[in-house]
């Protein structure tokens, strides 16, 4: 039997051996168990701590694409057929685009929108009224009926469609400018006279500003029209814009006067 002093010495020697074994086993495990959790220098990180702004380079960010401000200008919608759409000319030569440039140069803060559809008739225009109104226009330049006349359609039907279009626009408190049209003489004197009178009658009935003939100074002029003899060239549309402005500018001036601070205060 071991004495107390011998037993204590044995425990001390045993403890030293266990401690040494534990240290050695821990050292040998560092190369195996910690490689998946502790980043090394080969990983591009200097320590196991999360990267901070002062230890990692700043990544240069691309500038955000600026969002254009919304166009809050009141809208003028050119509502018509191929004469409005600008069939056969570059978009910048159409009358709505040239009208926009003229208004900008004159200092009128309006946005002109082209709602022309080539081949459209008065019936097609009537189906598009709700679409035009969805754009919340302040002024609509109505140019329709020419294709009806060229196809020899019944004038009562054409007038009925134009009448319905005008009423819907006026009910929505839109200022309407009516563009009159004329037909070639080969359609017969009676038909062409009644066709032209239709626009005058509608303008008088609804008290609308009237462009007597949209193509005044252009129609029949070979150098101002394309090969078909119907659709203007870019230069022809420049003259069309002058015809439009003669009826449009008084409307815009009236709107500007009615919206002036002094006018509102008086009201």
C-alpha positions in Angstrom: 0.0 0.0 0.0 1.2 3.5 -1.0 1.8 6.0 1.7 0.1 9.4 1.4 3.3 11.1 0.3 3.9 8.5 -2.4 0.3 8.8 -3.7 0.6 12.5 -4.0 3.8 12.2 -6.0 2.1 9.7 -8.4 -0.9 12.0 -9.0 1.5 14.9 -9.7 3.4 12.9 -12.3 0.1 11.7 -13.9 -1.2 15.2 -14.1 1.9 16.5 -15.9 1.7 13.7 -18.5 -2.0 14.3 -19.1 -1.4 18.0 -19.5 1.4 17.5 -21.9 -0.7 15.0 -24.0 -3.6 17.4 -24.1 -1.4 20.3 -25.3 0.2 18.1 -28.0 -3.2 16.8 -29.2 -4.5 20.4 -29.4 -1.5 21.6 -31.4 -1.8 18.7 -33.8 -5.5 19.5 -34.3 -5.0 23.1 -35.4 -3.8 22.1 -38.8 -7.0 19.9 -39.4 -10.0 21.3 -37.6 -9.5 25.0 -38.0 -8.7 25.4 -41.7 -12.3 25.6 -42.7 -13.2 28.3 -40.2 -10.2 30.5 -39.8 -9.2 32.3 -43.0 -5.6 32.2 -44.1 -3.6 34.8 -45.8 -4.2 33.0 -49.1 -7.9 33.9 -48.8 -7.0 37.6 -49.1 -8.0 38.4 -45.5 -5.6 39.5 -42.8 -7.6 38.3 -39.9 -10.6 36.3 -38.9 -12.5 39.4 -37.8 -15.2 40.8 -40.2 -13.9 43.2 -42.8 -14.3 46.9 -42.0 -14.1 50.0 -44.0 -10.5 50.8 -42.9 -9.2 47.3 -43.7 -10.9 46.7 -47.1 -10.6 48.9 -50.2 -13.7 50.9 -51.2 -15.4 49.7 -54.3 -16.1 52.5 -56.7 -19.8 52.6 -57.4 -21.3 53.6 -60.7 -23.4 56.8 -60.6 -27.1 56.1 -60.5 -28.9 56.9 -63.8 -30.7 60.2 -63.2 -34.5 60.0 -63.5 -35.8 62.7 -65.8 -38.3 65.1 -64.1 -41.9 64.5 -65.1 -43.1 66.8 -67.9 -45.8 68.8 -66.2 -46.5 71.1 -69.1 -50.1 71.3 -70.3 -50.7 69.1 -73.3 -51.8 69.9 -76.8 -52.9 66.8 -78.7 -52.8 66.8 -82.5 -55.6 64.3 -83.2 -55.9 63.2 -86.8 -55.0 61.0 -89.7 -51.9 60.7 -91.9 -51.6 64.5 -92.3 -51.1 64.7 -88.6 -49.0 61.5 -88.3 -46.6 62.8 -90.9 -46.8 60.0 -93.4 -43.8 59.9 -95.7 -41.5 62.4 -93.8 -39.1 62.0 -90.9 -40.7 62.4 -87.4 -39.0 65.7 -86.8 -40.6 67.1 -90.0 -44.2 66.3 -89.1 -46.4 69.2 -88.2 -46.8 68.3 -84.5 -43.0 68.2 -84.0 -42.5 71.5 -85.9 -45.3 73.0 -84.0 -43.6 72.1 -80.7 -40.4 73.8 -81.9 -42.3 76.9 -82.8 -44.1 77.1 -79.5 -40.8 76.6 -77.6 -39.3 79.5 -79.6 -42.3 81.7 -78.9 -42.0 81.0 -75.2 -45.2 79.0 -74.8 -44.8 76.2 -72.3 -46.8 73.4 -73.8 -46.1 69.8 -74.7 -47.4 68.8 -78.2 -48.4 65.1 -78.6 -48.9 63.5 -82.0 -52.0 61.3 -82.0 -52.2 60.9 -85.8 -53.0 57.5 -87.3 -52.5 57.1 -91.0 -55.7 56.0 -92.9 -57.9 57.0 -90.0 -61.5 58.0 -90.7 -63.9 60.0 -88.5 -65.3 56.6 -87.3 -61.8 55.5 -86.3 -61.2 58.8 -84.5 -64.4 58.4 -82.6 -63.2 55.0 -81.3 -60.0 56.7 -80.1 -61.5 59.6 -78.1 -61.2 57.9 -74.7 -57.6 57.1 -75.5 -56.9 60.7 -76.3 -58.7 61.9 -73.2 -56.5 59.5 -71.1 -53.6 61.8 -71.8 -55.4 64.7 -70.1 -55.0 67.3 -72.9 -55.8 70.9 -72.4 -56.2 71.5 -76.2 -57.0 69.2 -79.1 -56.4 70.1 -82.7 -59.0 67.9 -84.5 -58.0 67.0 -88.1 -60.3 64.2 -89.3 -62.7 63.6 -92.2 -60.3 63.9 -95.1 -60.2 60.1 -95.7 -64.0 60.0 -95.5 -64.2 62.5 -98.3 -61.6 60.8 -100.4 -63.5 57.6 -100.1 -66.8 59.3 -101.0 -68.5 58.3 -97.7 -71.8 59.8 -96.8 -71.5 63.3 -95.3 -74.3 62.8 -92.7 -72.3 59.9 -91.3 -69.0 61.8 -91.3 -70.6 64.8 -89.6 -72.2 62.6 -87.0 -68.9 61.1 -86.1 -67.2 64.5 -85.9 -70.1 65.9 -83.8 -69.7 63.0 -81.3 -66.0 63.5 -81.1 -66.3 67.3 -80.4 -69.1 66.7 -77.8 -67.0 64.2 -75.9 -63.9 66.5 -75.9 -66.0 69.5 -74.8 -67.7 67.4 -72.0 -64.2 66.7 -70.7 -63.5 70.5 -70.7 -61.0 70.3 -73.5 -60.5 73.2 -75.9 -61.1 72.0 -79.4 -59.6 73.6 -82.6 -61.2 72.2 -85.7 -59.1 71.8 -88.8 -61.2 72.2 -92.0 -60.4 70.2 -95.1 -61.1 70.5 -98.9 -61.5 67.9 -101.6 -60.2 67.9 -105.2 -62.7 69.2 -107.7 -63.2 65.9 -109.4 -65.4 64.8 -106.5 -68.2 67.0 -107.9 -69.1 70.6 -107.1 -72.0 69.7 -104.8 -70.2 67.1 -102.7 -67.1 69.2 -102.3 -69.1 72.3 -101.3 -71.1 70.4 -98.7 -67.9 68.7 -97.4 -66.2 72.1 -96.8 -69.4 73.6 -95.3 -69.6 70.7 -92.8 -66.5 72.0 -90.9 -67.8 75.6 -90.9 -71.2 74.5 -89.5 -69.6 72.4 -86.7 -67.3 75.2 -85.7 -70.2 77.6 -85.6 -72.5 75.2 -83.7 -69.9 74.5 -81.0 -68.2 77.9 -81.1 -64.8 76.4 -82.0 -61.8 78.1 -83.4 -61.6 77.0 -87.1 -58.6 76.5 -89.3 -60.4 77.1 -92.6 -58.2 74.8 -94.6 -55.3 72.9 -92.9 -53.4 72.7 -96.2 -53.8 76.3 -97.2 -50.8 77.4 -99.4 -49.7 73.7 -99.6 -52.5 71.8 -101.3 -51.9 71.6 -105.1 -48.4 72.9 -104.9 -46.2 70.3 -106.5 -43.0 71.4 -104.8 -44.5 71.3 -101.3 -46.1 67.8 -101.7 -44.8 64.3 -101.9 -45.2 62.2 -105.1 -48.7 61.2 -104.2 -49.8 64.9 -104.4 -51.7 64.6 -101.1 -49.1 64.5 -98.2 -46.9 67.5 -97.7 -43.1 67.5 -97.6 -41.2 68.8 -94.6 -41.3 72.3 -96.1 -45.0 71.9 -96.7 -45.6 71.0 -93.1 -43.7 74.1 -92.1 -46.5 76.1 -93.8 -49.1 73.9 -92.2 -47.7 74.9 -88.8 -48.3 78.6 -89.7 -51.9 77.8 -90.5 -52.3 76.0 -87.2 -50.7 78.8 -85.2 -53.1 81.4 -86.6 -55.9 79.6 -84.8 -54.0 78.1 -81.9 -52.2 81.2 -80.5 -55.3 83.1 -79.6 -56.5 80.0 -77.6 -53.2 79.8 -75.7 -53.2 83.5 -75.0 -56.7 83.3 -73.7 -55.8 80.4 -71.5 -52.7 82.3 -70.2 -54.9 85.3 -69.4 -57.5 83.2 -67.6 -54.8 81.4 -65.6 -52.9 84.6 -64.5 -52.7 85.3 -60.8 -54.5 88.6 -61.2 -57.4 86.9 -63.1 -57.7 84.2 -60.5 -57.7 86.8 -57.6 -60.4 88.8 -59.3 -62.5 85.7 -59.8 
